[in-house]
Amino acid sequence: MAAPWTPCDIGAGRNIAAMNKHRVMVLAVDGVLPMDLGIPTQIFNARPNTPYELTVCGDTEETVTTSAGFTLGLTAGLEALAEADTIIVPGFEDFRRPPRPRVRAALKLAGRAGIRIASICTGAFAVASAGLLDGRTVTTHWASADDLEELYPRLRVDRNVLYIDNDTILTSAGFTAGIDLCLHLVRKDLGAAVANDIARDIVAAPHRDGGQAQYINRSLPTPQATTLANTREWALLHLEEDLTIPHLAGHAGVSPRTLTRLWRQETGVSPRQWLLTARSNRARELLETTDLQVEQIAVRCGLGSGANMRARFRDALGVTPTAYRRTFQHQAA
């Protein structure tokens, strides 16, 4: 039986700080995509500041053949899923063909037990085959969305997001969105500071909200083309300033109209949405790692006043900054 959760009122998240360990089972089905499999094994690998215990399991306790043709050794069979706190299901190649009945049955039992299950890319097809996505809005890789709705008409696919969090059932789009989803799980469990440490360790992009676009229909910029990567990095170091569109455009050396267009093309969101996410994420990290007052943090993050910061936390997390700090600050210690 999985270890009990310590109650937490941070939205739908859970606080695992008080647990001795948190068992993460990565379910590798036949034809698993090696890149998708690599995401959770990197992010949930054992670290001094996390309680995660990682196991790669499958239909047998021996090996599984990947989509690239090589085999991987497994450390556990399907029975391990019943002992999980979190199950990650990476994408697999022949996703239109459901996994074997015993795989579907094990997933269904885990879902009924309330175990948190998250899919990466076409891993959503395995979760859907167990009936766990019926009646839900989910996501998957944009190129597979039509197939998912065709095969499992009781669910709805949102093609325009990176990941969707339905509390105990989470789904994500393609490879990089799987990184975003796994970091989101760490952020829910252990707070922004730990998630940011892991992101830096694996050289991941800054925090991206699940609502960002997963696919932008455009060509990649040439090396000579104007991009805003340097301006975004600069903005992260100057969040306390009044970063208006003209201000950002001046740093990038483009017109405000061009900046807005390029920013949305490169990130999938507007500059204002991007800044709000960056500022809120920085505020969460400061709440966890410092004793600054809410009003001081609001100023340092560019959120203006303590009242505005409290409103942002209420809307995004359903809690006050003080409650968030009480839950996560001991992580820094």
N, C-alpha and C positions, 0 to 999 in steps of 0.2 A: 504494500500500500504506500502511495506517495506520501512524503512528509507534509504535514499541514502547513498552510500559509499563515503567516502572521498578518492579522487584519491591517488594512491600510485604506485611508479614505481619499487617496490621490486619484480622482476620477475613477476609472475602472481598473486601475493598476493594483499591483500587490507589492508589499514591502518584504523583501527576502533577506534583509540585513541581519535579522536575528537567527536565521537558519544556519545550521552547521554546513549544509550542502544543498544545492539545488540541482536535481538530476535533469540534464538535457539529453534527450534521445534523438538522434538524427536517423530517420528512417530512409535507408537506401534501397529503393525498389530496383528491379531489373531494368537495365538501360539508364541508370541514374546519370545525370549530367555532371561531369567532374567539377566544373567551375561552380555550379550551384552547391555541390556537396562541400566545396572548400570554404564557402562563406561561413556557415555556422561552426565549422571546426576551427576556424581562426578566431571568430568573435567570442565563442563560448569556451575556448580553451582555458585551462586552469591559470589563474593569475592571483597574485597576493591579495588584491583588493576585491575579488569576486568569490562567491561561494559555488560557482558552477562546476559540475562534474559531468564531463562529456562522454557519451557512448554512441558509437555508430552501430546500428542494429539493422537487421533485415529479415528476409523470409526464412533464412537458415542462420546458423551460428558460424558459418564457414566463409564463403566468399560471395560477391555479387559482381556481375559483369557490367561495366560502365558503357555509356554510349560510344566511347572512343575505342572499345574493344578490349581494354585491359581489365583485369580483375582486381578487386579490393578485398582484403581480409576484414571480416566483421568480428566484433567482440561480443555480440549478443544476438539472440533471436527475437521473434515477435513478442515473446512473453515479457521482455523488458519494458514494453510500452506501458504496461499496467503499473510499473514502478516509477514512471516519469512524472516530473513536475511540468516540463515543457517538451513537446514533440515538434521537431522541425522536419518538414517533408520537402526535400529538394525536387527540382524538375526532373523529368525522365523523358526518354526519346519517344517511345511508342505510346504517347499519352492518350490517343483515342481508344486504346485497348485497356480496359480496367485492370488493375493489379489482381493478383490471385485472390480467391474468396477469403482465404485465411488472413490476408493482409487487410482486406476491407473490414473483416469482422473485428480484427484487433483495433483498427482505427475507430470503428463505431463504438466499441466498448470504452475506449479511452475518452471519446467525446461525451458519452453518456455519464462518465465519471467526473466530468468537469475539468479534465486535464487540458491545459492550454495547448492548442495545436496551431502551428503557423506553417504556411506553404510558401515556397519560393517558385516563381515562374509557373511551369506546368505541373508542379506538385499539387496545385489546386485540383487537378483532375482526379488524383488519388483520394483527396479529402472529399471531393464531391461524390465519388463512387461509393463512399461509405454513408452517404445521405446526410452528411454534416453541414452541407452548404444549402440545403433546401430552405427556401424562404428568405435567404440572405442576399444582400448586395455584396459582391466580391470582386476581385480583380485577378488578372493573370497577364501574361505577356500579350501585348496588343495583337500580335499575329495569330494567337490561339483563341482569342475571345469568342469569335463566332462558333468555333468548334465546341467550346465549353457550354455556351448557351444551347447549341443544338443537341448535345448529348444529355444535358441536364437542365431541362426547361423549367425546373422549379426554382432556379436561382436567377439572379440578374447580375450581369457583368458591367462594371464601370470601367470603361476603357481609358479614362482620362486621369487616372491617379497612379501614384507609385505603390501605395499599399493601403489596406483598409483594416482597421482595428475594430473587431466586434467582440471585444473582451476576451473570451476564451477561444475564439476562432479568428485567425488573422490570415490575410492573403496578400501577396505582393506580385508585382509585375516581373520583368526580366532581371537579369543578373545583378546590375547595380542597385536596383530597387530592393533586392534581397538583402544587400548590405544595409540599406536604409531601414528595412524592417527589423533586422536583428539588432541594430543599434537602438532602434525605438524600444525594443523589448528590454534592453539593458537600461535605458533611460527610465522606463517605467519601474523597473525592479530596484535599481541602485542609484538613480539620479543622474543629472546631466554631467557632473564632473567625471564620474567613472566612465560614462559613455563617451565623453570627449577624449579621455585618456586612451581608450581602446581605439577610437577613430584615428587619433594621431599615431598610435602604434602601427596600425595597418595602412596608414597614409590614405585614409578615406576622405571624401569630400566633406565640407562642413554640413551640419545637420540640415536635412531636407524633410519638410513636412510631407505626410502621405498624400496630401491633396495636390501636389505639384504634378504637372503633366509628365506622363511616362514616355511620350513619343512626340517629337517635333518634326514636322515634315519639311525639312530643309537640308541643304548640303552642309557638311562641316566646313568651317572657315579655313581658308588657306593660311599658310604661315604669315603672309603679308596682310591678311584681312584684319580689321579692327575687332578685337574682342574685349570684354570687360572683366576678365579674370583678375587683373591687377587692381582694378577699381574696387571689386568686391573684397579682395584681400585688404585693401586700404580701409574700406568702410568698416570691416570687422575690428580694426584697431582704433577707430574713431567713432564708435557708436554713441558716445556721450555728446557728440556735436550735432548741430542742426543739419542733418544730411538731406537737403532738399534735392529735387531733380536737377535744378541748375548747378548746385554744388557738385553733385556726382558727375554731371556732364562736363563741368569744367576740369575735374580731375582726369576724366577719360579723354578729353580733347575732342568731344563731339557735341552736336547740338542736343538740347533736351529731348527733342522728338526722336532723334536717332538713338539716344541712350535708352529711352523707354522701349523702343522697338527691339533693340539688340538684347536688352536685359530680359525681356520676355522670351525672346527666341532662345537664349542660352540657358535660362533657368526654368522656364515654364510659368513664371509668376511675375507680377509687377514689382518694380523696385520697392514700393511701399510695403507690399506683403512680405517680401524678402527681408526687409529691415525689421519689421515687427517680429518675425520668427527669430532672427539673429539676436535682437535685443531681449526677447523673452528667454531664449536659451541662455544668454549670458547672465540674466538675472537669476535664473535657476542655479547656475553654477556658483554665483556669488552668495546666494542664500545657503548653499551647502558648505562652502569653504571659508566663509568669513562671518564676523559678528557685526557687520555694518547694518545700520538701521534700514528699514524698507525705503524711507525717503532718500537716503544716501545712495542705495542701490539703484533706485529709479533714475536718479540724476546721472550716475555713472554709465547706465545702459542706454540713456537717451529716451527713457519712457516718461520723462517729465516729472510727474508728481507721484507720491505714494498712492494717491487715490486712483490714478490712471493705471499704475502697476497692479493694484489690487483688482481692478476691473478686468485687466488682461488675464490674470491668473484665474479669476472666477469664470470667465468665458472659456478659456482654454483647458483648464484642469478641474474646475469645479471646487476649488479650495482657495483659501487665503494664502498669501506668501508666508505668514507665520506658521500655518499648519504644514505647509510644504517644508519649511525649514525644520520644524520639529520632527518630521518623518525622516529626513535625509541627512541632516547636518552631521550626525555622528559618523557617517561614512568617511568624511574627511579625516576624522581622528584615527 
